[in-house]
Amino acid sequence: MFYVYVLRSLKDNKYYFGQTNNLDNRLKQHFYGKVLSTKSRRPFKVVGYKTYETRSESMWVEHNIKKHGDKKKQFIDSLFNERPPAP
C-alpha cells in the first residue's frame, strides 16, 4: 500500500504534499524535524491521506499535485468529501 498525504504547517499555514509506503514512519520523520524540506516549518497537522495500490500511481498523483495548483485544492477537497459524517 502506498500513500499520498497532506500536512499543514501551523507555523506558516502552508500545505506540504508527500508520498510514502510507510505513513507512520514518514509522519514521525516530519514531526521530529528529520526531513530537510519541512524541518523549518514545524509543527504540522495531518490534513489527510489517500491510499494507492502501486508506487507509480502514488508518485504520479503527488507529481500532478505539486505541478498543478488546481490539483492541490481538488485533492484537499476530496479528503473532506470522502469522510463519513460525524455522529
N, CA, C and O atoms as CSV, one atom per row, in Angstrom:
chain,resi,resn,atom,element,x,y,z
A,1,MET,N,N,0.850,-1.172,0.000
A,1,MET,CA,C,0.000,0.000,0.000
A,1,MET,C,C,0.900,1.241,0.000
A,1,MET,O,O,1.917,1.293,0.691
A,2,PHE,N,N,0.499,2.229,-0.788
A,2,PHE,CA,C,1.239,3.483,-0.890
A,2,PHE,C,C,0.293,4.633,-0.579
A,2,PHE,O,O,-0.918,4.526,-0.771
A,3,TYR,N,N,0.855,5.724,-0.101
A,3,TYR,CA,C,0.050,6.836,0.400
A,3,TYR,C,C,0.506,8.162,-0.193
A,3,TYR,O,O,1.700,8.384,-0.395
A,4,VAL,N,N,-0.443,9.030,-0.468
A,4,VAL,CA,C,-0.183,10.440,-0.742
A,4,VAL,C,C,-0.830,11.179,0.422
A,4,VAL,O,O,-2.016,10.995,0.698
A,5,TYR,N,N,-0.055,12.011,1.099
A,5,TYR,CA,C,-0.526,12.656,2.317
A,5,TYR,C,C,-0.358,14.167,2.234
A,5,TYR,O,O,0.407,14.687,1.422
A,6,VAL,N,N,-1.098,14.855,3.103
A,6,VAL,CA,C,-1.058,16.315,3.165
A,6,VAL,C,C,-0.832,16.730,4.613
A,6,VAL,O,O,-1.520,16.269,5.524
A,7,LEU,N,N,0.139,17.606,4.804
A,7,LEU,CA,C,0.392,18.215,6.105
A,7,LEU,C,C,0.144,19.705,5.978
A,7,LEU,O,O,0.361,20.292,4.917
A,8,ARG,N,N,-0.309,20.312,7.058
A,8,ARG,CA,C,-0.444,21.772,7.095
A,8,ARG,C,C,0.454,22.293,8.190
A,8,ARG,O,O,0.358,21.869,9.341
A,9,SER,N,N,1.329,23.216,7.830
A,9,SER,CA,C,2.234,23.819,8.799
A,9,SER,C,C,1.453,24.768,9.697
A,9,SER,O,O,0.726,25.634,9.210
A,10,LEU,N,N,1.601,24.608,10.987
A,10,LEU,CA,C,0.965,25.524,11.937
A,10,LEU,C,C,1.779,26.806,12.081
A,10,LEU,O,O,1.321,27.785,12.669
A,11,LYS,N,N,2.996,26.783,11.532
A,11,LYS,CA,C,3.867,27.954,11.581
A,11,LYS,C,C,3.539,28.955,10.472
A,11,LYS,O,O,3.405,30.151,10.731
A,12,ASP,N,N,3.409,28.459,9.230
A,12,ASP,CA,C,3.167,29.357,8.106
A,12,ASP,C,C,1.834,29.082,7.391
A,12,ASP,O,O,1.504,29.742,6.405
A,13,ASN,N,N,1.080,28.108,7.894
A,13,ASN,CA,C,-0.251,27.771,7.372
A,13,ASN,C,C,-0.236,27.298,5.919
A,13,ASN,O,O,-1.247,27.401,5.225
A,14,LYS,N,N,0.907,26.780,5.453
A,14,LYS,CA,C,1.018,26.264,4.094
A,14,LYS,C,C,0.953,24.744,4.127
A,14,LYS,O,O,1.177,24.110,5.158
A,15,TYR,N,N,0.637,24.178,2.960
A,15,TYR,CA,C,0.499,22.731,2.842
A,15,TYR,C,C,1.771,22.091,2.306
A,15,TYR,O,O,2.520,22.697,1.541
A,16,TYR,N,N,1.996,20.851,2.726
A,16,TYR,CA,C,3.075,20.026,2.182
A,16,TYR,C,C,2.446,18.715,1.732
A,16,TYR,O,O,1.680,18.101,2.474
A,17,PHE,N,N,2.769,18.289,0.515
A,17,PHE,CA,C,2.262,17.044,-0.051
A,17,PHE,C,C,3.432,16.085,-0.204
A,17,PHE,O,O,4.514,16.478,-0.639
A,18,GLY,N,N,3.209,14.822,0.158
A,18,GLY,CA,C,4.251,13.819,0.008
A,18,GLY,C,C,3.649,12.461,-0.273
A,18,GLY,O,O,2.433,12.278,-0.209
A,19,GLN,N,N,4.523,11.502,-0.587
A,19,GLN,CA,C,4.061,10.127,-0.813
A,19,GLN,C,C,5.059,9.180,-0.162
A,19,GLN,O,O,6.251,9.474,-0.071
A,20,THR,N,N,4.549,8.040,0.286
A,20,THR,CA,C,5.375,7.076,1.000
A,20,THR,C,C,4.694,5.712,1.011
A,20,THR,O,O,3.514,5.586,0.685
A,21,ASN,N,N,5.457,4.702,1.389
A,21,ASN,CA,C,4.862,3.377,1.585
A,21,ASN,C,C,4.754,3.039,3.075
A,21,ASN,O,O,4.205,1.997,3.432
A,22,ASN,N,N,5.274,3.912,3.946
A,22,ASN,CA,C,5.197,3.709,5.393
A,22,ASN,C,C,4.750,5.036,6.020
A,22,ASN,O,O,5.580,5.851,6.423
A,23,LEU,N,N,3.456,5.239,6.096
A,23,LEU,CA,C,2.908,6.521,6.520
A,23,LEU,C,C,3.304,6.886,7.948
A,23,LEU,O,O,3.713,8.019,8.200
A,24,ASP,N,N,3.192,5.954,8.877
A,24,ASP,CA,C,3.522,6.258,10.281
A,24,ASP,C,C,4.966,6.722,10.427
A,24,ASP,O,O,5.239,7.719,11.095
A,25,ASN,N,N,5.878,6.004,9.805
A,25,ASN,CA,C,7.296,6.355,9.896
A,25,ASN,C,C,7.573,7.717,9.251
A,25,ASN,O,O,8.315,8.532,9.800
A,26,ARG,N,N,6.980,7.949,8.099
A,26,ARG,CA,C,7.223,9.211,7.390
A,26,ARG,C,C,6.678,10.401,8.171
A,26,ARG,O,O,7.321,11.449,8.219
A,27,LEU,N,N,5.517,10.260,8.778
A,27,LEU,CA,C,4.959,11.354,9.573
A,27,LEU,C,C,5.840,11.641,10.782
A,27,LEU,O,O,6.054,12.801,11.135
A,28,LYS,N,N,6.347,10.597,11.415
A,28,LYS,CA,C,7.268,10.797,12.547
A,28,LYS,C,C,8.503,11.569,12.109
A,28,LYS,O,O,8.978,12.448,12.828
A,29,GLN,N,N,9.028,11.240,10.923
A,29,GLN,CA,C,10.193,11.962,10.411
A,29,GLN,C,C,9.878,13.446,10.254
A,29,GLN,O,O,10.704,14.287,10.605
A,30,HIS,N,N,8.710,13.779,9.737
A,30,HIS,CA,C,8.314,15.184,9.600
A,30,HIS,C,C,8.177,15.838,10.969
A,30,HIS,O,O,8.681,16.941,11.181
A,31,PHE,N,N,7.507,15.175,11.892
A,31,PHE,CA,C,7.239,15.757,13.205
A,31,PHE,C,C,8.515,15.984,14.021
A,31,PHE,O,O,8.590,16.933,14.801
A,32,TYR,N,N,9.509,15.123,13.844
A,32,TYR,CA,C,10.758,15.245,14.603
A,32,TYR,C,C,11.835,16.035,13.873
A,32,TYR,O,O,12.976,16.081,14.335
A,33,GLY,N,N,11.504,16.657,12.744
A,33,GLY,CA,C,12.443,17.515,12.039
A,33,GLY,C,C,13.510,16.768,11.263
A,33,GLY,O,O,14.586,17.316,11.024
A,34,LYS,N,N,13.245,15.541,10.866
A,34,LYS,CA,C,14.229,14.729,10.144
A,34,LYS,C,C,14.151,14.911,8.626
A,34,LYS,O,O,14.973,14.359,7.895
A,35,VAL,N,N,13.166,15.683,8.148
A,35,VAL,CA,C,13.008,15.922,6.712
A,35,VAL,C,C,13.454,17.356,6.425
A,35,VAL,O,O,12.853,18.313,6.911
A,36,LEU,N,N,14.507,17.487,5.636
A,36,LEU,CA,C,15.109,18.790,5.386
A,36,LEU,C,C,14.116,19.808,4.826
A,36,LEU,O,O,14.129,20.971,5.231
A,37,SER,N,N,13.266,19.385,3.907
A,37,SER,CA,C,12.353,20.333,3.253
A,37,SER,C,C,11.247,20.849,4.174
A,37,SER,O,O,10.624,21.863,3.861
A,38,THR,N,N,10.989,20.189,5.289
A,38,THR,CA,C,9.923,20.640,6.185
A,38,THR,C,C,10.418,20.973,7.595
A,38,THR,O,O,9.632,21.400,8.441
A,39,LYS,N,N,11.672,20.787,7.843
A,39,LYS,CA,C,12.224,20.961,9.184
A,39,LYS,C,C,11.909,22.341,9.776
A,39,LYS,O,O,11.544,22.444,10.947
A,40,SER,N,N,12.049,23.387,8.976
A,40,SER,CA,C,11.865,24.747,9.494
A,40,SER,C,C,10.396,25.167,9.544
A,40,SER,O,O,10.090,26.272,9.992
A,41,ARG,N,N,9.488,24.307,9.093
A,41,ARG,CA,C,8.062,24.663,9.044
A,41,ARG,C,C,7.245,23.972,10.124
A,41,ARG,O,O,6.018,24.068,10.110
A,42,ARG,N,N,7.874,23.287,11.046
A,42,ARG,CA,C,7.166,22.586,12.111
A,42,ARG,C,C,6.552,23.578,13.081
A,42,ARG,O,O,7.038,24.704,13.186
A,43,PRO,N,N,5.506,23.200,13.789
A,43,PRO,CA,C,4.810,21.910,13.851
A,43,PRO,C,C,3.795,21.757,12.713
A,43,PRO,O,O,3.442,22.720,12.032
A,44,PHE,N,N,3.343,20.516,12.534
A,44,PHE,CA,C,2.406,20.174,11.474
A,44,PHE,C,C,1.138,19.553,12.029
A,44,PHE,O,O,1.104,19.004,13.130
A,45,LYS,N,N,0.102,19.666,11.219
A,45,LYS,CA,C,-1.146,18.948,11.461
A,45,LYS,C,C,-1.388,18.090,10.226
A,45,LYS,O,O,-1.226,18.561,9.101
A,46,VAL,N,N,-1.771,16.844,10.429
A,46,VAL,CA,C,-2.085,15.967,9.306
A,46,VAL,C,C,-3.472,16.341,8.786
A,46,VAL,O,O,-4.460,16.283,9.519
A,47,VAL,N,N,-3.530,16.721,7.523
A,47,VAL,CA,C,-4.803,17.068,6.896
A,47,VAL,C,C,-5.514,15.793,6.471
A,47,VAL,O,O,-6.722,15.651,6.665
A,48,GLY,N,N,-4.752,14.861,5.887
A,48,GLY,CA,C,-5.326,13.597,5.454
A,48,GLY,C,C,-4.416,12.878,4.487
A,48,GLY,O,O,-3.313,13.332,4.183
A,49,TYR,N,N,-4.900,11.746,4.010
A,49,TYR,CA,C,-4.126,10.947,3.061
A,49,TYR,C,C,-5.066,10.074,2.246
A,49,TYR,O,O,-6.220,9.853,2.614
A,50,LYS,N,N,-4.536,9.579,1.122
A,50,LYS,CA,C,-5.248,8.623,0.284
A,50,LYS,C,C,-4.310,7.457,0.004
A,50,LYS,O,O,-3.091,7.620,-0.048
A,51,THR,N,N,-4.892,6.292,-0.173
A,51,THR,CA,C,-4.094,5.098,-0.429
A,51,THR,C,C,-4.154,4.716,-1.907
A,51,THR,O,O,-5.138,4.972,-2.600
A,52,TYR,N,N,-3.057,4.089,-2.366
A,52,TYR,CA,C,-2.935,3.645,-3.755
A,52,TYR,C,C,-2.288,2.268,-3.772
A,52,TYR,O,O,-1.538,1.904,-2.866
A,53,GLU,N,N,-2.588,1.524,-4.803
A,53,GLU,CA,C,-2.086,0.151,-4.928
A,53,GLU,C,C,-0.613,0.094,-5.319
A,53,GLU,O,O,0.113,-0.788,-4.862
A,54,THR,N,N,-0.165,1.030,-6.162
A,54,THR,CA,C,1.208,0.962,-6.670
A,54,THR,C,C,1.969,2.244,-6.367
A,54,THR,O,O,1.378,3.311,-6.203
A,55,ARG,N,N,3.282,2.119,-6.297
A,55,ARG,CA,C,4.139,3.285,-6.081
A,55,ARG,C,C,4.026,4.245,-7.266
A,55,ARG,O,O,3.985,5.461,-7.079
A,56,SER,N,N,3.978,3.707,-8.466
A,56,SER,CA,C,3.909,4.591,-9.636
A,56,SER,C,C,2.631,5.431,-9.619
A,56,SER,O,O,2.655,6.599,-10.008
A,57,GLU,N,N,1.533,4.856,-9.179
A,57,GLU,CA,C,0.283,5.606,-9.088
A,57,GLU,C,C,0.392,6.725,-8.056
A,57,GLU,O,O,-0.020,7.854,-8.323
A,58,SER,N,N,0.944,6.423,-6.880
A,58,SER,CA,C,1.066,7.444,-5.837
A,58,SER,C,C,2.059,8.530,-6.254
A,58,SER,O,O,1.851,9.707,-5.958
A,59,MET,N,N,3.127,8.146,-6.934
A,59,MET,CA,C,4.107,9.132,-7.400
A,59,MET,C,C,3.500,10.044,-8.464
A,59,MET,O,O,3.787,11.241,-8.497
A,60,TRP,N,N,2.659,9.476,-9.335
A,60,TRP,CA,C,2.010,10.267,-10.374
A,60,TRP,C,C,1.043,11.275,-9.758
A,60,TRP,O,O,0.996,12.430,-10.182
A,61,VAL,N,N,0.278,10.844,-8.766
A,61,VAL,CA,C,-0.664,11.749,-8.094
A,61,VAL,C,C,0.106,12.871,-7.403
A,61,VAL,O,O,-0.261,14.039,-7.528
A,62,GLU,N,N,1.175,12.528,-6.671
A,62,GLU,CA,C,1.979,13.545,-5.984
A,62,GLU,C,C,2.571,14.526,-7.000
A,62,GLU,O,O,2.543,15.736,-6.779
A,63,HIS,N,N,3.097,14.020,-8.090
A,63,HIS,CA,C,3.685,14.868,-9.130
A,63,HIS,C,C,2.651,15.852,-9.670
A,63,HIS,O,O,2.934,17.044,-9.796
A,64,ASN,N,N,1.467,15.364,-9.987
A,64,ASN,CA,C,0.417,16.231,-10.523
A,64,ASN,C,C,-0.013,17.289,-9.516
A,64,ASN,O,O,-0.261,18.437,-9.883
A,65,ILE,N,N,-0.102,16.904,-8.257
A,65,ILE,CA,C,-0.484,17.860,-7.211
A,65,ILE,C,C,0.548,18.977,-7.120
A,65,ILE,O,O,0.192,20.153,-7.033
A,66,LYS,N,N,1.822,18.609,-7.141
A,66,LYS,CA,C,2.884,19.601,-6.967
A,66,LYS,C,C,3.067,20.484,-8.202
A,66,LYS,O,O,3.565,21.604,-8.084
A,67,LYS,N,N,2.678,20.009,-9.363
A,67,LYS,CA,C,2.861,20.783,-10.600
A,67,LYS,C,C,1.660,21.652,-10.964
A,67,LYS,O,O,1.803,22.627,-11.702
A,68,HIS,N,N,0.486,21.309,-10.454
A,68,HIS,CA,C,-0.737,21.999,-10.853
A,68,HIS,C,C,-1.492,22.489,-9.622
A,68,HIS,O,O,-2.010,21.690,-8.841
A,69,GLY,N,N,-1.549,23.798,-9.458
A,69,GLY,CA,C,-2.188,24.391,-8.280
A,69,GLY,C,C,-3.631,23.975,-8.080
A,69,GLY,O,O,-4.071,23.797,-6.945
A,70,ASP,N,N,-4.379,23.817,-9.174
A,70,ASP,CA,C,-5.777,23.426,-9.036
A,70,ASP,C,C,-5.917,22.006,-8.507
A,70,ASP,O,O,-6.917,21.682,-7.868
A,71,LYS,N,N,-4.929,21.158,-8.764
A,71,LYS,CA,C,-4.958,19.776,-8.276
A,71,LYS,C,C,-4.782,19.731,-6.757
A,71,LYS,O,O,-5.312,18.834,-6.101
A,72,LYS,N,N,-4.045,20.689,-6.194
A,72,LYS,CA,C,-3.859,20.749,-4.743
A,72,LYS,C,C,-5.207,20.932,-4.053
A,72,LYS,O,O,-5.557,20.199,-3.128
A,73,LYS,N,N,-5.950,21.924,-4.522
A,73,LYS,CA,C,-7.259,22.203,-3.927
A,73,LYS,C,C,-8.204,21.020,-4.123
A,73,LYS,O,O,-8.930,20.653,-3.199
A,74,GLN,N,N,-8.203,20.424,-5.306
A,74,GLN,CA,C,-9.066,19.273,-5.575
A,74,GLN,C,C,-8.738,18.114,-4.645
A,74,GLN,O,O,-9.642,17.453,-4.134
A,75,PHE,N,N,-7.444,17.862,-4.421
A,75,PHE,CA,C,-7.031,16.762,-3.557
A,75,PHE,C,C,-7.484,17.013,-2.121
A,75,PHE,O,O,-8.035,16.120,-1.477
A,76,ILE,N,N,-7.255,18.216,-1.624
A,76,ILE,CA,C,-7.657,18.547,-0.253
A,76,ILE,C,C,-9.175,18.471,-0.113
A,76,ILE,O,O,-9.683,17.913,0.860
A,77,ASP,N,N,-9.896,19.030,-1.080
A,77,ASP,CA,C,-11.363,18.972,-1.040
A,77,ASP,C,C,-11.864,17.530,-1.045
A,77,ASP,O,O,-12.821,17.196,-0.347
A,78,SER,N,N,-11.210,16.677,-1.837
A,78,SER,CA,C,-11.644,15.276,-1.914
A,78,SER,C,C,-11.432,14.556,-0.581
A,78,SER,O,O,-12.182,13.636,-0.255
A,79,LEU,N,N,-10.426,14.959,0.189
A,79,LEU,CA,C,-10.208,14.350,1.501
A,79,LEU,C,C,-11.394,14.633,2.423
A,79,LEU,O,O,-11.839,13.751,3.157
A,80,PHE,N,N,-11.896,15.849,2.382
A,80,PHE,CA,C,-13.020,16.221,3.248
A,80,PHE,C,C,-14.334,15.642,2.746
A,80,PHE,O,O,-15.208,15.306,3.545
A,81,ASN,N,N,-14.483,15.524,1.440
A,81,ASN,CA,C,-15.720,14.987,0.870
A,81,ASN,C,C,-15.869,13.497,1.071
A,81,ASN,O,O,-16.988,12.984,1.069
A,82,GLU,N,N,-14.753,12.779,1.247
A,82,GLU,CA,C,-14.802,11.329,1.420
A,82,GLU,C,C,-14.959,10.905,2.869
A,82,GLU,O,O,-15.174,9.724,3.144
A,83,ARG,N,N,-14.859,11.831,3.791
A,83,ARG,CA,C,-15.001,11.495,5.204
A,83,ARG,C,C,-16.454,11.184,5.517
A,83,ARG,O,O,-17.360,11.825,4.984
A,84,PRO,N,N,-16.679,10.194,6.388
A,84,PRO,CA,C,-18.061,9.931,6.794
A,84,PRO,C,C,-18.582,11.051,7.667
A,84,PRO,O,O,-17.791,11.704,8.346
A,85,PRO,N,N,-19.871,11.298,7.678
A,85,PRO,CA,C,-20.421,12.362,8.517
A,85,PRO,C,C,-20.179,12.084,10.000
A,85,PRO,O,O,-20.162,10.933,10.435
A,86,ALA,N,N,-19.998,13.131,10.744
A,86,ALA,CA,C,-19.775,12.995,12.186
A,86,ALA,C,C,-21.048,12.475,12.854
A,86,ALA,O,O,-22.154,12.825,12.445
A,87,PRO,N,N,-20.888,11.634,13.888
A,87,PRO,CA,C,-22.070,11.073,14.574
A,87,PRO,C,C,-22.840,12.129,15.340
A,87,PRO,O,O,-23.854,11.820,15.967
